[in-house]
């Protein structure tokens, strides 16, 4: 595609470019807009869905301003007991915890299946020797 940026531009930050910026939304109380540079729907939807699980978050939504620009804007409104920044920080900590649990459980299941598979192969070899093959 002629208009598409180079692939490295989709994830490498430019000189002086910040990963995340916050802008307070003056129209709505306890609300901020966070701009994530060099990210896409994957992180946007993950953060949005996790934020909505918090009892202090009244609204969380994101938009990608243009499909060829790798950034998204995340709007967070809280009930006032927690700042939008604090809600986002807690969300990130929860996601890191969830992903570490997922990694640990996946590794455990993978290793168990490998052991079961190795055991089944050993049993097949024993059966083959007994049957004379």
Beta strands, then each sheet from edge to edge (+ up, - down):
strand 1: 20-24
strand 2: 31-37
strand 3: 57-63
strand 4: 71-78
sheet 1: 1+ 2- 4+ 3-
end
